[in-house]
Structure formats: structure tokens, C-alpha cells
Amino acid sequence: MPNYKLVVDSSCDLPIELYEKYHIGVTPLVVNFNERQYLDRKEITASEIIEKCKETKIFPKTSALNIPEIEAMINAELPKCDHLFYMPISSQISSIHNNARLAIQDLGVEDKVTILDSYSLSSGVALAAIGICEDFKQNLTVEQIIANHETRAKNVSMSFVIQTMDFLYKGGRCGGMTYLLGNKFSIHPIIRLENGKMGVHSLVRGKDLIKGIQKMISEFKTEFEKDNIDFSYPIMIPHVTGDYAVKKVEEELRSLVGDSILLPVEASGIICCHCGENTVGIGYMLKNPLLKK
């Protein structure tokens, strides 16, 4: 049986018990406050980022791993396995995927290391990672694992509702007019991952996140009624300081799926830097891809 190893980056929002169950490695991304750098999840958490922002009035920035850093990870992990799979955040969101491809070329290990495009972030990456690790157990070839991942990636549903547009605006992910109107009319964007890109799926109005949560749950229920939810995977609820919102999601979904597969998880610092506090998401695996409208 081949000895495969999967490594993700810290943008992958997966509960620690599943990291340990599947022996998944993690490369930390970098959160920058002025001149100070912190390793995501190792030296700073999402809740600590929010506290620093409130104290300093400074918005953080993020950094991808560079080629030498990725080469160091490969050199450390490859001797321990027959084949190494590295799956960072979507190539449409960060340069880390391309850096990884250049790293394996520099090292001349293309036959021993596979760089996978997650086409996602947060718990969308986590769901893809679970699928890959389950494939490892089936004694599949590298080519079969790659093919299965490419198919599964189309079935991942990952959405977030965001309390404030401050972080999106400071990060250059929404324009000034959108930002001003959003604040004036209490508009909350629902961000959805499609084809590896973050995009505004819809906008909801309200003083809090409840309407946005209800919309995401309504979309879940639509797929549930079609028998299109793959319950061999957990229902992920990544969040940034959004405990009340998480409870609302759990209350709404418990009657449909029970408690055992509902997995709240604190989102990474990377997600926090882009979305800000009181962000909550729902990630799940579909049996078949969503049809485009």
C-alpha cells in the first residue's frame, strides 16, 4: 500500500481532531501587522487578530509562502512518504499554488510531489482534504486520486455571510461606493466560492447576520430536498468570533441532519484578514454540482 501524505496551508479550516485523524500536515501562512509578522494558527488566531485591529486601528495583510519556504516543506516531508500531495488555497486567490509548482520544478521532484488546486478556501479546502485522505485508504494510484479530486472539487459548496465590509474594503476586495452604500443600508454580502474565485453571491439587509444565515440555510435545504447532500462528509461551520451565528446555524440544521456531522470550527487568520469579525460560513459536499442559473 502506498504511503501517501497530504499537506495543506493554514487557510484550511478543519477541526484539530480531523487533522490528527488523517495525519494532514499544515504550512502556516503569514499575517502582517505593520512590520511584525505572525505565523497563522501558530502565533496568532482569528480572535487575536480582531483584538489587535481594535487596539491598533490597523488592518492586517497576508502573505503567501515563497518558493524557498515551500521547498523546505517538501524537503522535510518527502523522505517520510512515497508520494507527497500539497493542496493550498485556490490558485485564483493566492500565488502560493504557482509558487509550489515552481518549487517542485526547481527540486526536480515532479514525479514524487503533486500540487493540487483546491479551488476553494476555508472549510471548502477541508472537505476536499477529507476526500483525498479517504482515497488514500483505498490504495488508489496517484492518477486516480488526482482525477477524483478534480471531480469532487466541483461538488464543494462554500459560502460566507459577512457582518462588515471593512475588511473587504481595506483588502481591496470591494470598491469605495459599495463599501459606503453597504454601511449606510446595513447590507451584508454573502460570499461564495465558484470556480476557485471569491464572488458576491447575494446581498442581504439587516442589523445582524440572521437574514444572511437564513438564505444560506435555505440554499442548503433546497439541495437537501433534492437528495443532493453527501452525508458521508461533515457539515462545516467556519466562523470568526461568530458564536451566536454558529448557534443559529446549528439550530436550523439540527432537525435535518442531527448533531454528529455539524462541525463548527474557528476560521483561520487568513480568512479573518479578508472577512473580519462576526463572519460565519457553511461548507458541505454535494453529490452533484450545483446547476448554474
N, C-alpha and C positions, 0 to 999 in steps of 0.2 A: 504493500500500500504506500503510495507516495506521501512524503512528509511535506505538506503544503503549509505556508504561513501567510496570513493576511495582515497588512499594516494599513491603517487609515490615518488621517490627520485629526487634530483636536476639534475640528468643526463637526465631527460625527457625534451626535447626541444619542448615546446609548448608555443605559444604566450599567454601573460598575460590575454588577453580578453577571451581565451578559458578556462584557469584555473578558471577564475571567473564565466564564464557561467555554467560550470559543477561542481563548488564548490569542485575542486580537491585539496587535501592537499599535502604538499611537506615536505620531510625531507631533509635538506641540507647535502650533503657530504662534505668532508674536503679536502682542498688544502693546502699542506705543502711547505713553503719556509724555508729551514734550520729549526730553532727552532720555527718559527712562524706558527700558524695555522689560516686558514681563512675558514669561512663557505661559501660554494659555493652559488653563487647568492645573498646571504645576505650581505656578507662582501667583496666579490671580484667577478669580472666579467671576462669573457674570454679576453676582450680587455685589462683589467688591468693586467691580468697575462702576456700577451705578453709584455707589457711595463716593468713589473718587471723583466722579463727574459732578456730583452735588457739592462736594467740598471745594474743588478747584475751579469749577465752571469751564473745564477743558474737556473737549470731546476726544475720545481716543481714536487712534488709527490702527490698522492691522497690516501685517507684513507676511508675505508668503515665504516658504522655505527657499533658500537659494540652492544652486546646483551642488556646491561642496557639502552643504548640510544633508542633502538627500543622499549623496554618495557615501557620507559617513554612516547614515542609517543602513544603506544597502550592505556596506562592508561589515557592519555589526550583525545583521540579521541573516544574510545569505549563507554563511557557514553552518547555520543551525537547521537548514531545511533543504529539501530537494529543489523547490521552486518557490519564489517569493512573489506575492501579489501586492501591489501598492495601489490603493484607491483613495485619492484625496478628494477634496471638494470639487465640484463641477468645473470642467475646463472653460466653461462660459462665464465663470465668476472670478476665477483666480488663475494666475500664471503658474501655480505650483504643478499642475499636470504637465505642462510643457517643459518645465524645469526637470521634472522627473524623467521624461523621455530623453532629454539631453544627457542626463546623468547616466542612464544605463548605456547610452551610446559611448560616452566617454570611458566608462568602465569596461565596455565590451562584453556585457552580460545580457544581451537581448534574449539569449536562449534560456536564461535562468531566472529572469525577472520580467514580470508582466505589469505594465501600467494600465489600470482600468479607469475609465471615465465614470464617475459616479452619477453624472447628470443631475446632481442634487446637492443638498446641504442638510445639516442638522439631522433629524431622525429619518430623513429620506435616505441619507448615506447609511444610517444604522440598519434600516430594513434591507438595503442591498447587501450589506455586510453579512447579515444573518443568512441570507440566501446563499451567498458564496461559501460560508462556513458549513452549511448543511450539504452543499455539493462536495466539499472536501471529504465528508464521511462516506460518500457513495463511490469512492475510488474512481472518479472521472478523470479524463485526460485534461490537460491544460486547455486544449481547444474547446472541449465540451463545456468547461467552466466558463470560459470567455463567452461562448455562444449563449449559454443560459443567462449569464449576467446581462448581456445586451437585450435579451427578451424581457427579463424581469424588470429592468430599469424603466421600461415603458409603462409598467403597471404600478409604479410607486406614486401615491398621491400624497403631496406635502404642501400644506397651506399654513399661513400665519395671519393672525389679526394683530394689528399694532396700535397701541394706545396713543402714541405721539409721533408726529413726523419729524421731530427734532433731529433724531439720529440719521434718518434717511436724508434729510436736507443737508446736514453737516457733512455727510459722507458722499454728497454729490449724486444721490440716487433719486432725488425729486427736485423739481425746479422751484424757484422762489415763489411764483404765483400759486402753484399747487400747495406749497407749504403755508402761505398766508391764508388761502381760502380754507384749507384743511383745519387750521387752528380756529378761524373765525366761526366756522359752521360745525365744529366738533365732528369732523369727518375722520373715520378710521379706515385705512386701506387694508384689504385682505391681499396678502402677497402669496402668489402661487408659483411653484416651480414647474415650468413647461419647457421641454426640450433643453433642459440644462440651464435655463435662464430664469432669473427672478423677474416677475412682472406683476403689475397691479391687476388682480383678478376682478375685484369689485370694490366699491366704496360704500360704507355704511355710516349713518349718522347716529349720534347718541353721546351722552356724557361718559359712558363707560364702554366696555367691550362686549356687552351682552348681545347686542344685535349681530355683531360680527361672529361671535361664537355660535349663535343660533343659525346663522347662514352656513357656517362650516358644517355644523351638525346636520342641517337639512340636506346638504350635499352628500354627507355620509349615509343618511337614511335612504336617500334615493338609490344609491348603489347597493345598500343592504336589501332593499325591496326587490332589486333585480337579481339577488343572489350573486353579487359580483364582488363581495369582500372575501379575501383569502384569510380565513381564521387560523391557519397554521402559523401566521405571523402575529406579533402583538400589535395593539393599537397604541401608538406612541403619542405622548402629550408633552412635547418640549415647551419650556416656558422660561421667561426671565422675570423673576420676582412677581409672578402672577398667580399666587396661591389661590386667591378667590376665584380666578378664572378657571384654574385647573379643576377646582371642586365643582364648578358649574358644568364643565365638560363631562366629568365623571358622573355626575347626577343624571345628565341627559343620556349618556351611553350605557349606563349600568343595566338598565332594563332590557337593552338589546343584546349586550354581549357579556354581562356579568362583570366581576371584578378581576378575574385571574389574568386576563390579557390586556387590561388597561395599565399602561406603564408611564406615569409622569416622570420626567427627567429634567433637571436643570440644564438649560441650554448653555452652550459653550460661550466663552468670552468673545469669540469671533462673531457669533450670532448677535450677542448683546451689542457689540460695537456698531452693527448695522441697523438693528431694530429698536434698541432701547428697552426701558423698563416696562413692565406690565404687558409683555408680549406673550401670546400663547398660540401654540400650533397643534394641528392634528395630522399625524402621519400614519398611513396604513397601506397595505398591499392589496391591489385589486387582482381579480382573476383574469380580467381582460382590460386593455387600456380604455380610458375614457374616450368617447367619441367626440371629435371636435365639432363645435357648433358653427 
